[in-house]
Amino acid sequence: MCVIVIVKFCEIGYDIKSMKKSKKFSLSTTQIILLSFLFTILLGSILLKLPISTANGEAVPYIDALFTATTSTCVTGLVTLPTITTWSVFGQVVILMLIQVGGLGVITIMSGVMLLFNRKMGIGDRLLIQDSFNLNTMSGLVRFVKRVMLGTFIIEGIGALMYMPVFVPEFGVRGIWVSVFNSVSAFCNAGIDIVGENSLCDYATNPLVNVVSSVLIILGGLGYIVWWDILRVLKDGSLKKRKVFRHLTLHSKIALTATLILIFGGALLIFIFEYANPKTIGNLSLFDKIQVSLFQSITTRTAGFASIPQENLNNPTSILTLILMLIGGSPVGTAGGIKTVTVAVLFCSALATVRNKNSATLFGRHVSENSVRKAVAVVVTFLTICTVSAILLMAVSDANLFDVVFETVSASATVGLSRNFTASLNLIGKIIIILTMYFGRVGPISLAVALGRRNESQNVISEPTEEISIG
C-alpha cells in the first residue's frame, strides 16, 4: 500500500481533465515506473534490515539487505548471502513479495488493488499500465490487467502443487512453503530458491523438478500477449484446421519461433560442449545429460536457477551462456535481456540490408522502421550498461575478466547465474551490481526515455540529410 500511495503521489503532475502536464510538478509515466521500482526496493531493504528478517535474529549489513531487495524486485537472483540459511520465514516472505511485485510490475499490482476495491482507472492510470507493459494501445487495459493477475496466480498455484510431491516428502510441512516459493520464483524468472545453498544442483537429474521449473520459466518468459494470442486462436477453432500458427500475430510468431530455436539449439550445443566434462554432465547417463542440457539452456535465458556449477562449464559453453543471457526472454513477460523479438528484428534488418532490400520481412510481413529503430536503441543502451558496469567492476576488484563479464551480463539481463563470484564482491562492487540490476530490470528503452530531455515542441523545419560511410 505504501508503494501505491507513492506512485499515486507521483501522478499529481498529470491534469487528467485537460491532459496537460503541470509546469509546477510533472513526471512522465516512464519516470513514475522507474520511481515505483526504486521505492519498492528501498521499502524492501528496510524490512530486510530488521532483525526479525534474519534466521539468527541479528540484522545483516544494510548493503546486503539492499542487494537482496534489489535482486528480488528486479527478479535477478544474484545473492551475496545464502537465502535458505540467512533469512527467517518473515524475511523469505518479504523476498517472495518483492519477487512477485517485480515479476508482475509495481504498476500492475497497483492496478490490481484498485480493481479489487472497485476503483475506476483514469487516463493517467491507463497510461501507466500501457507504458509499464510497453503496449501499443490503451484498448482493453482493464481486462488485460485482470487476465494477467488471474493467469499468473493460476499458473503459480499449479506449479506449487506440481512441486509438492518432491519437496513435501523431503521437507515435511515446510515443503509446501518451499513449493510455493519456488513456483513464484520460477514463473517470475527470479532464480532465487530456498531448497539449498547450491540452487537446484541437488535436483539436476530430477525429471519432475526439471519439467515443472522449465515450464514455469518458459511461460513467464514468453510474455502475456503471446498467451492471449494463442488462446484467441484456439478459441476461434483454428486448431481443428491445423493452422494455429498461421493465425497468430507477427509478434507471437517471432516470440515462439525464437524461443524454440534458442531452447533446443542451445541445449544441443550445451550437450555437445559438455558431453565429456566430468565436472558437469560427463558422468551422467544419456537421459540425464539431455535433461540437464535442456534445463541449462532454458534457465540461462533470465531464470537463473543453476543445476550445474557455472564455473565448471567449458569455455565454449560459457560463451554460449553469455549469448543466451544477453538475448533473454520475450517482451511483455517476466524475463529480462535484450528480448527475442528485438534480436529477431535486428537480425532480419541486417539480412535485408545485406541483400539490398528496402525493408526487413518476417513471416511474410514487413517490419516497420520504427520497430527497427527501437530495437537498435534497446541493444545499444543495454550493451552500454553491460560495458560500463564491467569496466567499473574490473576497476574495483581483483577478479578474472570473464567472471566479471559473466556477472555484469547476468545482472543487466536479470538472469542471476554466477561463476561463484557474487559472494566475493566488495562494497563498491555490490553497489555497481545493484545499479546494474536496477537499470537492467526497468528496461534500456524506458531508461533512455525517462532520463532523456523531454521535447515540449516538435521542430517544424527538420535538419538537412547527408549520406555518410558505414562499415
VEXROMI-322601 format. One record per residue (C-alpha): z, x, y; residue in one letter. Coordinates in pm, whole numbers, padded with zeros to 5 digits, always signed. Example, Ala and Ser with C-alpha at 12.3 -4.5 7.8 and 13.67 -1.06 7.14 Angstrom:
2
+00780+01230-00450a
+00714+01367-00106s
// end
This chain:
471
+00000+00000+00000m
+00067+00294+00235c
-00290+00410+00186v
-00421+00062+00264i
-00224+00049+00589v
-00353+00392+00690i
-00713+00303+00609v
-00690-00028+00794k
-00541+00153+01093f
-00845+00380+01097c
-01065+00072+01125e
-00923-00006+01471i
-01218+00178+01617g
-01452-00098+01500y
-01515-00401+01715d
-01625-00637+01435i
-01739-00915+01665k
-01968-00703+01877s
-02039-00439+01607m
-01998-00170+01871k
-01774+00131+01846k
-01481+00160+02080s
-01513+00461+02307k
-01136+00498+02316k
-01090+00547+01942f
-01354+00532+01673s
-01413+00667+01326l
-01725+00634+01116s
-01697+00477+00772t
-01760+00815+00613t
-01474+00971+00811q
-01245+00687+00705i
-01333+00757+00341i
-01257+01126+00387l
-00924+01049+00552l
-00829+00794+00286s
-00863+01059+00016f
-00671+01307+00228l
-00378+01070+00290f
-00371+00977-00079t
-00344+01344-00172i
-00066+01406+00080l
+00129+01100-00038l
+00088+01210-00399g
+00206+01562-00319s
+00523+01427-00155i
+00601+01216-00463l
+00534+01507-00700l
+00758+01731-00491k
+01058+01508-00568l
+01297+01639-00839p
+01254+01309-01027i
+00890+01402-01089s
+00969+01710-01298t
+01090+01730-01657a
+01379+01965-01577n
+01485+01787-01257g
+01408+02086-01035e
+01148+02047-00762a
+00833+02255-00801v
+00693+02461-00509p
+00509+02235-00267y
+00180+02422-00311i
+00183+02332-00683d
+00267+01969-00605a
-00020+01964-00354l
-00254+02132-00604f
-00165+01877-00873t
-00208+01584-00634a
-00546+01719-00525t
-00677+01786-00875t
-00563+01436-00981s
-00707+01246-00682t
-01027+01450-00694c
-01041+01389-01073v
-01096+01760-01133t
-00847+01870-01397g
-00765+02226-01292l
-00388+02273-01313v
-00152+02551-01209t
+00135+02402-01414l
+00112+02253-01767p
+00105+01875-01728t
+00284+01793-02053i
+00586+02023-02000t
+00619+02028-01621t
+00620+01661-01524w
+00857+01382-01619s
+00740+01033-01708v
+00767+00942-01339f
+00558+01243-01244g
+00300+01160-01509q
+00280+00802-01379v
+00217+00934-01028v
-00057+01164-01162i
-00217+00879-01357l
-00216+00655-01050m
-00379+00931-00846l
-00642+00975-01116i
-00716+00603-01118q
-00737+00586-00740v
-00953+00897-00731g
-01185+00773-01005g
-01241+00429-00858l
-01213+00541-00497g
-00947+00458-00241v
-01171+00204-00071i
-01237+00023-00400t
-00865-00001-00473i
-00802-00125-00119m
-01075-00387-00154s
-00943-00497-00492g
-00596-00553-00346v
-00748-00754-00062m
-00934-00974-00308l
-00621-01013-00520l
-00443-01163-00219f
-00748-01380-00139n
-00812-01198+00185r
-01170-01220+00307k
-01351-00894+00372m
-01507-00849+00713g
-01812-00649+00812i
-01602-00334+00856g
-01463-00368+00503d
-01811-00417+00360r
-01941-00112+00544l
-01662+00094+00392l
-01747-00024+00041i
-02117+00036+00094q
-02059+00392+00214d
-01795+00474-00050s
-02041+00388-00328f
-02346+00515-00136n
-02520+00180-00185l
-02843+00084-00012n
-02748-00277+00058t
-02449-00487+00162m
-02560-00779-00052s
-02314-00888-00324g
-02048-00628-00241l
-01753-00856-00320v
-01894-00934-00662r
-01970-00565-00713f
-01608-00464-00645v
-01475-00732-00880k
-01707-00618-01159r
-01621-00252-01105v
-01247-00319-01122m
-01270-00552-01423l
-01518-00333-01611g
-01307-00023-01553t
-00984-00177-01678f
-01151-00333-01983i
-01313-00005-02090i
-00996+00195-02027e
-00796-00061-02225g
-01034-00044-02521i
-01028+00335-02503g
-00648+00338-02516a
-00648+00113-02823l
-00901+00339-02994m
-00684+00647-02928y
-00369+00491-03072m
-00450+00541-03444p
-00438+00916-03372v
-00166+00952-03110f
+00087+00688-03219v
+00141+00836-03570p
+00178+01180-03412e
+00392+01100-03106f
+00556+00773-03210g
+00608+00513-02937v
+00520+00777-02677r
+00174+00780-02835g
+00099+00452-02656i
+00155+00618-02318w
-00045+00923-02429v
-00333+00696-02533s
-00333+00510-02200v
-00312+00833-02001f
-00595+00998-02195n
-00817+00691-02172s
-00786+00665-01794v
-00830+01039-01753s
-01139+01047-01975a
-01309+00749-01810f
-01238+00887-01463c
-01372+01225-01578n
-01042+01388-01475a
-00981+01606-01779g
-00602+01600-01741i
-00407+01524-02059d
-00051+01513-02189i
-00116+01598-02555v
-00074+01975-02533g
-00095+02284-02316e
-00439+02378-02455n
-00612+02049-02365s
-00783+01896-02671l
-00827+02219-02869c
-00594+02091-03140d
-00824+01788-03184y
-01154+01978-03176a
-01252+01857-03523t
-01102+01507-03500n
-01401+01267-03506p
-01213+00972-03352l
-01079+01169-03055v
-01421+01325-03001n
-01610+00996-03016v
-01368+00794-02801v
-01341+01069-02539s
-01717+01121-02533s
-01796+00751-02491v
-01541+00714-02210l
-01675+01023-02033i
-02037+00908-02062i
-01963+00553-01944l
-01772+00682-01643g
-02039+00939-01565g
-02339+00706-01593l
-02241+00507-01286g
-02162+00141-01231y
-02506+00035-01111i
-02657+00159-01440v
-02409-00061-01628w
-02502-00372-01436w
-02872-00294-01462d
-02854-00267-01843i
-02651-00588-01865l
-02904-00762-01638r
-03192-00664-01864v
-03008-00766-02181l
-02914-01099-02023k
-03277-01164-01938d
-03366-01142-02305g
-03571-00825-02275s
-03401-00688-02588l
-03599-00931-02802k
-03920-00791-02656k
-03809-00436-02739r
-03886-00334-02384k
-03536-00290-02244v
-03603+00049-02088f
-03922-00072-01922r
-03739-00342-01727h
-03471-00113-01588l
-03476+00006-01227t
-03608+00353-01149l
-03254+00476-01076h
-03130+00368-01420s
-03432+00517-01598k
-03374+00853-01432i
-02997+00850-01491a
-03026+00753-01859l
-03310+00994-01936t
-03146+01287-01760a
-02812+01214-01927t
-02963+01207-02277l
-03164+01525-02219i
-02861+01711-02085l
-02626+01592-02360i
-02847+01664-02662f
-03032+01959-02509g
-02703+02117-02405g
-02546+02050-02745a
-02841+02211-02924l
-02823+02526-02713l
-02445+02550-02749i
-02480+02508-03126f
-02733+02794-03136i
-02547+03027-02900f
-02205+02976-03060e
-02307+02930-03424y
-02174+03268-03538a
-01898+03312-03278n
-01568+03323-03474p
-01368+03263-03155k
-01527+02920-03102t
-01718+02740-03378i
-01822+03028-03606g
-01565+02947-03877n
-01614+02569-03873l
-01814+02356-04117s
-02165+02246-04020l
-02047+01895-03927f
-01762+02030-03716d
-01995+02277-03543k
-02221+01987-03448i
-01943+01763-03314q
-01773+02043-03121v
-02106+02148-02967s
-02181+01788-02872l
-01839+01738-02716f
-01864+02065-02522q
-02200+01952-02381s
-02055+01616-02275i
-01722+01732-02132t
-01886+02017-01939t
-02059+01770-01709r
-01744+01695-01499t
-01497+01567-01760a
-01305+01892-01806g
-01141+01840-02145f
-01159+02160-02349a
-01185+02154-02727s
-01261+02529-02741i
-01126+02805-02511p
-01384+02857-02237q
-01302+03227-02203e
-01416+03278-02566n
-01767+03147-02510l
-02061+03385-02541n
-02235+03478-02216n
-02541+03253-02268p
-02313+02954-02333t
-02104+03031-02025s
-02416+03039-01808i
-02534+02712-01963l
-02189+02566-01891t
-02224+02664-01525l
-02559+02486-01503i
-02425+02170-01669l
-02120+02169-01441m
-02341+02203-01134l
-02559+01909-01237i
-02269+01682-01325g
-02298+01308-01387g
-02489+01026-01221s
-02438+00864-00878p
-02202+00570-00816v
-01972+00666-01101g
-01659+00871-01164t
-01838+01200-01223a
-01896+01482-00977g
-02154+01756-00939g
-02492+01753-00770i
-02579+01449-00988k
-02854+01392-01243t
-03073+01178-01019v
-03059+01434-00739t
-03171+01715-00971v
-03447+01499-01120a
-03582+01410-00775v
-03584+01775-00663l
-03747+01894-00985f
-04024+01635-00966c
-04073+01703-00595s
-04115+02075-00665a
-04352+01998-00951l
-04559+01772-00725a
-04583+02050-00466t
-04699+02299-00730v
-04964+02050-00844r
-05068+01995-00482n
-04975+01626-00488k
-04871+01432-00180n
-04551+01289-00330s
-04331+01307-00638a
-04358+01039-00904t
-04112+00934-01172l
-04186+00673-01439f
-04492+00554-01250g
-04308+00515-00917r
-04335+00723-00602h
-04011+00883-00484v
-03955+00826-00114s
-03946+01122+00124e
-03605+01004+00240n
-03470+01042-00115s
-03613+01393-00137v
-03454+01491+00196r
-03115+01354+00084k
-03144+01546-00243a
-03214+01870-00056v
-02918+01808+00177a
-02683+01745-00117v
-02790+02056-00307v
-02779+02287-00004v
-02436+02161+00105t
-02300+02174-00249f
-02422+02529-00312l
-02285+02635+00027t
-01939+02506-00070i
-01957+02692-00404c
-02077+03016-00243t
-01823+03022+00039v
-01541+02934-00199s
-01640+03208-00445a
-01664+03471-00171i
-01325+03378-00027l
-01162+03369-00369l
-01302+03712-00455m
-01166+03845-00126a
-00808+03738-00201v
-00788+03802-00574s
-00846+04090-00809d
-01043+03897-01069a
-01361+03912-01273n
-01664+03788-01078l
-01776+03548-01348f
-01427+03400-01380d
-01423+03335-01005v
-01769+03177-01002v
-01679+02964-01304f
-01360+02848-01131e
-01524+02761-00800t
-01816+02577-00959v
-01570+02386-01179s
-01361+02296-00873a
-01650+02190-00649s
-01817+01991-00928a
-01476+01835-01011t
-01504+01946-01374v
-01172+02112-01447g
-01278+02367-01706l
-01139+02716-01654s
-01162+03055-01818r
-00781+03071-01821n
-00784+03170-01453f
-00623+02880-01263t
-00264+02965-01351a
-00306+03319-01211s
-00411+03203-00862l
-00202+03334-00573n
-00101+03118-00276l
-00422+03168-00079i
-00629+03127-00393g
-00464+02791-00462k
-00538+02676-00108i
-00904+02777-00147i
-00939+02583-00472i
-00757+02283-00320i
-01010+02270-00036l
-01297+02325-00278t
-01186+02034-00498m
-01147+01807-00196y
-01487+01889-00049f
-01648+01857-00391g
-01495+01512-00452r
-01572+01348-00118v
-01932+01446-00167g
-02154+01702+00003p
-02364+01447+00186i
-02059+01249+00301s
-01900+01568+00427l
-02214+01663+00618a
-02241+01320+00780v
-01869+01299+00865a
-01847+01642+01025l
-02185+01627+01191g
-02223+01529+01554r
-02293+01158+01589r
-02613+01086+01777n
-02549+00793+02010e
-02913+00756+02109s
-03243+00835+01949q
-03487+01053+02137n
-03794+00861+02245v
-04007+01175+02250i
-03995+01385+01935s
-04026+01762+01923e
-04370+01914+01852p
-04460+02011+01496t
-04565+02361+01395e
-04655+02497+01050e
-04452+02784+00904i
-04498+03003+00597s
-04293+02911+00289i
-04246+03123-00021g
// end
